[in-house]
C-alpha cells in the first residue's frame, strides 16, 4: 500500500478511539444501569413464580373439577338407569348399545342385519344389478328404507318397540340369532334367521325363552309394524309404477292387491297368509304359517324426483304363545314365474302359497295361454343358449304358425266379401240411403244366397286374440328380458330411446323409441296392403272407416313409445310375417274361382228344400219387416 493509504487508516482508527472515550458512561451511569438490570431480573423471577403458582392452582382446580364431573356423571348414570328401568322394565339392559352389522349370504342373496332392532338392514340380490350400475349388486332396500318391528307389553304394563332395543348377535354357519336380553339372565327373546343354500326364501323365527316373568301374561298376540320404501330400479318409471303394488293372500287362497296408481288404504279383518311388497321385477314377501290378524295395509306412490316408486306400510298382529315360537318366512327375490311356482310343488291345494301370482300374466284366459304356451316355449328356446333376439324371432314364427288357420279363414271371408263387391254396389245404387231397410234386406239376401256371413271373419280374429294378448302381457313383466341387449337396445325390458330430451312432451314423453317407430311404419304399410284386399265402396262411412284404419297405427306409436323394446320388436316381426302371409294368400287366391264356388252353392240352395227352423223364421221375419215398412211408406204418401 502507498503512504496516503496508511495515513487514512491511522486517522480512522484515531477517530474511533476518540469517539469511544468521549461516549464512555460515568460511574454513576454504570451503577444506574446495574440497578435497572437487577430490577428486571427480579420482575422476571416473580413472573416465573406466579406462573408456577397459577399452574399449580389450575391443576388443583382441574382435579377438583374432575372429581365433581365424576360425581355428576355417576349421578347422571344413576338417573338414566332409573329412567330406563321405568321406561323399559326388565328390557332396560338392552336399551343402550352400539349398532353393529352381521351378514348372511348364499349364492343368490346377501342379507345384512343390525343389532339395533335385531332386524334386516339390507337385502341384496347377487345375480342382478340396478339399471345403469354394472358394479354393485341390486339392493331391494337398505338402512331406514325398511323397518320391521314388534310391540311388546311388559309384566309391569310398559309398551316397548323392538326397534329401540339392542340385540346380541350369535352367528353359526348359515344361522344368525339376534338375542334380546333382559335383567333376568335366563329370560331372553331370540330372532333366529336361517338362510338355506341357493335360495331366495329364508326363515325368520321369534323364539321366547322364559319370558313369562318378563312379558304380560294376558296378551295372546304381538303387534307387528312393517314399512318399506321401494327404490326405482329400472329405466322406465312409468311401467315400474304400473307393476309396483302391495299384494296379499288371505288364508282361503284368494289373492288381492291395493291400487298401484294412487294412495290406497285397506283393512283386512280376516287372516292373511302372506303380504308382498313388490315392484316391476322384484318382491319382498313376508309369510306366516298361522296367518296375520286384523291387518291395516297402506300403499303410497312417491314423487318421481324422490328416487322411490312406492312406500308400503302394514300394521298387523301375530298369535303369540310364550311357550311356542312364531314361525315366519321371508322371500327376497325376483318375480320369476318358475321360481315362485316351485314353492308350491308337492303341497296340498290348501297349503299352496300361490306366489306365482306376483307375476302379472293378464286376464284368466290370457294367463292360461301364457302358462301353457308362451312361458314353456320361452324357457325351451332359452335352454338352447340362443340370443334373446333370436328367441323372440323363433317365438314369433311358432305363434304365427299356431294362429295361421284362423288367419287364413279370416282372409277367405274377406276375399268372398271382395268378390261380392260389384253386386253390393248394384244394390246400393238400386236402393238409395232413404230406403236403408230395403238395402239391408237385399244385401242380407245376397249374403245368404252366396253362403257368406259378414261375421265369419270376426270369429277367427277373436280366437287368436288370447294368443296376441298373452304376448302383450308377457314381455313387460318377463324378468328374463331385463338387462338383455339386442341391436341398439341395451335393455329389452324397457324402451329403447335413440333420441331423448329433458322436458317431456305431452303424448310422447321425453324420448323416441326406434323399435316403436319401425313398428308404426310397418303397421301403416300393413294397413295399406290389407285395405287393398277388402271390399270398400263409395259410401262416406266406409271412407271414414278407411281413414280410421290408417290413423290407428299412428295412435299405436303414442301408446307403445314407453313400452318394452322386446314387445315392440315382437310386434315388428309379427307384422312382417303378417304382410308375407297376406301376399302369399293373394298370390294363391283366385277370385273367379271363389265366385264360381259361391254361385254353385247358391244354385244348390235354390234347388234344395225350403228352409226350416231358425233360418226360415229369420227370413220370414225380415220379409214381414220389409212389408210393414212398405205399408208405412204408402200411408205416409197418401197423407201428403
BELBEL-V802974 format. One record per backbone hydrogen bond with DSSP energy under -0.5 kcal/mol. CO is the residue of the C=O (numbers start at 1). NH is the residue of the N-H. If there is no record, write none. Layout:
co:CO nh:NH
co:CO nh:NH
//
This chain:
co:2 nh:6
co:3 nh:7
co:4 nh:8
co:5 nh:9
co:6 nh:10
co:7 nh:11
co:8 nh:12
co:9 nh:13
co:10 nh:14
co:11 nh:15
co:12 nh:16
co:13 nh:17
co:14 nh:18
co:15 nh:19
co:16 nh:20
co:17 nh:21
co:18 nh:22
co:19 nh:23
co:21 nh:24
co:26 nh:30
co:27 nh:31
co:28 nh:32
co:29 nh:33
co:30 nh:34
co:31 nh:35
co:32 nh:36
co:33 nh:37
co:34 nh:38
co:35 nh:39
co:36 nh:40
co:37 nh:41
co:38 nh:42
co:39 nh:43
co:40 nh:44
co:41 nh:45
co:42 nh:46
co:43 nh:47
co:44 nh:48
co:45 nh:49
co:46 nh:50
co:47 nh:51
co:48 nh:52
co:49 nh:53
co:50 nh:54
co:51 nh:55
co:52 nh:56
co:53 nh:57
co:54 nh:58
co:55 nh:59
co:56 nh:60
co:57 nh:61
co:58 nh:62
co:59 nh:63
co:60 nh:64
co:61 nh:65
co:62 nh:66
co:63 nh:67
co:64 nh:68
co:65 nh:69
co:66 nh:70
co:67 nh:71
co:68 nh:72
co:69 nh:73
co:70 nh:74
co:71 nh:75
co:72 nh:76
co:73 nh:77
co:74 nh:78
co:75 nh:79
co:76 nh:80
co:77 nh:81
co:78 nh:82
co:79 nh:83
co:80 nh:84
co:81 nh:85
co:82 nh:86
co:83 nh:87
co:84 nh:88
co:84 nh:89
co:85 nh:89
co:88 nh:91
co:89 nh:92
co:90 nh:93
co:90 nh:183
co:91 nh:94
co:92 nh:95
co:94 nh:166
co:98 nh:100
co:100 nh:115
co:102 nh:113
co:104 nh:111
co:108 nh:126
co:108 nh:127
co:109 nh:106
co:110 nh:124
co:111 nh:104
co:112 nh:121
co:112 nh:122
co:113 nh:102
co:115 nh:117
co:115 nh:167
co:119 nh:114
co:119 nh:121
co:121 nh:143
co:122 nh:112
co:123 nh:140
co:123 nh:141
co:124 nh:110
co:124 nh:126
co:125 nh:128
co:125 nh:138
co:128 nh:138
co:130 nh:133
co:132 nh:134
co:138 nh:125
co:140 nh:231
co:141 nh:123
co:142 nh:145
co:143 nh:146
co:145 nh:229
co:147 nh:227
co:149 nh:225
co:150 nh:152
co:150 nh:162
co:151 nh:223
co:152 nh:154
co:152 nh:160
co:153 nh:216
co:154 nh:157
co:158 nh:154
co:158 nh:160
co:160 nh:152
co:161 nh:164
co:162 nh:165
co:165 nh:117
co:167 nh:169
co:168 nh:179
co:170 nh:177
co:172 nh:175
co:174 nh:195
co:175 nh:172
co:176 nh:178
co:176 nh:193
co:177 nh:170
co:177 nh:179
co:178 nh:180
co:178 nh:191
co:179 nh:168
co:179 nh:181
co:180 nh:189
co:183 nh:185
co:184 nh:187
co:186 nh:188
co:187 nh:182
co:188 nh:209
co:189 nh:180
co:190 nh:192
co:190 nh:207
co:191 nh:178
co:191 nh:193
co:192 nh:205
co:193 nh:176
co:194 nh:196
co:194 nh:203
co:196 nh:199
co:200 nh:332
co:202 nh:330
co:203 nh:194
co:204 nh:328
co:205 nh:192
co:205 nh:207
co:206 nh:208
co:206 nh:326
co:207 nh:190
co:209 nh:188
co:210 nh:213
co:211 nh:214
co:211 nh:215
co:214 nh:155
co:216 nh:219
co:218 nh:220
co:220 nh:320
co:222 nh:318
co:223 nh:151
co:224 nh:316
co:225 nh:149
co:226 nh:314
co:227 nh:147
co:228 nh:312
co:229 nh:231
co:230 nh:309
co:230 nh:310
co:233 nh:131
co:235 nh:237
co:236 nh:240
co:237 nh:241
co:238 nh:242
co:239 nh:243
co:240 nh:244
co:241 nh:244
co:243 nh:245
co:245 nh:247
co:245 nh:278
co:246 nh:258
co:247 nh:276
co:248 nh:256
co:249 nh:273
co:249 nh:274
co:250 nh:253
co:254 nh:250
co:256 nh:248
co:264 nh:299
co:266 nh:297
co:267 nh:269
co:268 nh:295
co:269 nh:294
co:271 nh:251
co:272 nh:292
co:273 nh:288
co:274 nh:249
co:275 nh:286
co:276 nh:247
co:276 nh:278
co:277 nh:284
co:278 nh:245
co:281 nh:335
co:282 nh:279
co:283 nh:333
co:284 nh:277
co:285 nh:287
co:285 nh:331
co:286 nh:275
co:287 nh:329
co:292 nh:272
co:293 nh:317
co:295 nh:268
co:295 nh:297
co:296 nh:315
co:297 nh:266
co:298 nh:313
co:299 nh:264
co:300 nh:311
co:303 nh:306
co:303 nh:308
co:307 nh:232
co:309 nh:302
co:310 nh:230
co:311 nh:300
co:312 nh:228
co:313 nh:298
co:314 nh:226
co:315 nh:296
co:316 nh:224
co:317 nh:293
co:318 nh:222
co:321 nh:324
co:325 nh:327
co:326 nh:206
co:326 nh:328
co:327 nh:289
co:328 nh:204
co:329 nh:287
co:330 nh:202
co:331 nh:285
co:333 nh:283
co:334 nh:336
co:335 nh:337
co:336 nh:340
co:337 nh:341
co:338 nh:342
co:340 nh:343
co:341 nh:344
co:342 nh:345
co:344 nh:347
co:348 nh:351
co:348 nh:352
co:349 nh:352
co:354 nh:357
co:355 nh:358
co:356 nh:359
co:358 nh:360
co:363 nh:367
co:364 nh:368
co:365 nh:369
co:366 nh:370
co:367 nh:371
co:368 nh:372
co:369 nh:373
co:369 nh:374
co:370 nh:375
co:373 nh:377
co:374 nh:378
co:375 nh:379
co:376 nh:380
co:377 nh:381
co:378 nh:382
co:379 nh:383
co:380 nh:384
co:381 nh:384
co:381 nh:386
co:382 nh:385
co:387 nh:391
co:388 nh:392
co:389 nh:393
co:390 nh:394
co:391 nh:395
co:392 nh:396
co:393 nh:397
co:394 nh:398
co:395 nh:399
co:396 nh:400
co:397 nh:401
co:398 nh:402
co:399 nh:403
co:400 nh:404
co:403 nh:407
co:404 nh:408
co:405 nh:409
co:406 nh:410
co:407 nh:411
co:408 nh:412
co:409 nh:413
co:410 nh:414
co:411 nh:415
co:412 nh:416
co:413 nh:417
co:414 nh:418
co:415 nh:419
co:416 nh:420
co:418 nh:421
co:420 nh:424
co:421 nh:425
co:422 nh:426
co:423 nh:427
co:424 nh:428
co:425 nh:429
co:426 nh:430
co:427 nh:431
co:430 nh:432
co:432 nh:435
co:433 nh:436
co:435 nh:439
co:436 nh:440
co:437 nh:441
co:438 nh:442
co:439 nh:443
co:440 nh:444
co:441 nh:445
co:442 nh:446
co:443 nh:447
co:444 nh:448
co:445 nh:449
co:446 nh:450
co:447 nh:451
co:447 nh:452
co:453 nh:456
co:455 nh:458
co:455 nh:459
co:456 nh:460
co:457 nh:461
co:458 nh:462
co:459 nh:463
co:460 nh:464
co:461 nh:465
co:462 nh:465
co:462 nh:466
co:464 nh:468
co:465 nh:469
co:466 nh:470
co:467 nh:471
co:468 nh:472
co:469 nh:473
co:470 nh:474
co:471 nh:475
co:472 nh:476
co:473 nh:477
co:474 nh:477
co:474 nh:478
co:475 nh:478
co:477 nh:479
co:478 nh:481
co:479 nh:482
co:481 nh:484
co:481 nh:492
co:481 nh:493
co:484 nh:492
co:486 nh:489
co:488 nh:490
co:489 nh:486
co:491 nh:494
co:492 nh:566
co:494 nh:565
co:495 nh:497
co:496 nh:498
co:496 nh:514
co:499 nh:512
co:502 nh:504
co:505 nh:508
co:505 nh:509
co:509 nh:505
co:510 nh:501
co:512 nh:498
co:512 nh:499
co:512 nh:514
co:513 nh:517
co:514 nh:518
co:515 nh:519
co:516 nh:520
co:517 nh:521
co:518 nh:522
co:519 nh:523
co:520 nh:524
co:521 nh:525
co:522 nh:526
co:523 nh:527
co:524 nh:528
co:525 nh:529
co:526 nh:530
co:527 nh:531
co:528 nh:532
co:529 nh:533
co:530 nh:533
co:531 nh:534
co:534 nh:536
co:539 nh:543
co:540 nh:544
co:541 nh:545
co:542 nh:546
co:543 nh:547
co:544 nh:548
co:545 nh:549
co:546 nh:550
co:547 nh:551
co:548 nh:552
co:549 nh:553
co:550 nh:554
co:551 nh:555
co:552 nh:556
co:553 nh:557
co:554 nh:558
co:555 nh:559
co:556 nh:560
co:557 nh:561
co:559 nh:562
co:560 nh:563
co:564 nh:567
co:564 nh:568
co:565 nh:569
co:566 nh:570
co:567 nh:571
co:568 nh:572
co:569 nh:573
co:570 nh:574
co:571 nh:575
co:572 nh:576
co:573 nh:577
co:574 nh:578
co:575 nh:579
co:576 nh:580
co:577 nh:581
co:578 nh:582
co:579 nh:583
co:580 nh:584
co:581 nh:585
co:582 nh:586
co:583 nh:587
co:584 nh:588
co:585 nh:589
co:586 nh:589
co:589 nh:591
co:590 nh:594
co:591 nh:595
co:592 nh:596
co:593 nh:597
co:594 nh:598
co:595 nh:599
co:596 nh:600
co:597 nh:601
co:598 nh:602
co:599 nh:603
co:600 nh:604
co:601 nh:605
co:602 nh:606
co:603 nh:607
co:604 nh:608
co:612 nh:615
co:612 nh:616
co:613 nh:617
co:614 nh:618
co:615 nh:619
co:616 nh:620
co:617 nh:621
co:618 nh:622
co:619 nh:623
co:620 nh:624
co:621 nh:625
co:622 nh:626
co:623 nh:627
co:624 nh:628
co:625 nh:629
co:626 nh:630
co:627 nh:631
co:628 nh:632
co:629 nh:633
co:630 nh:634
co:631 nh:635
co:632 nh:636
co:633 nh:637
co:634 nh:638
co:635 nh:639
co:636 nh:640
//
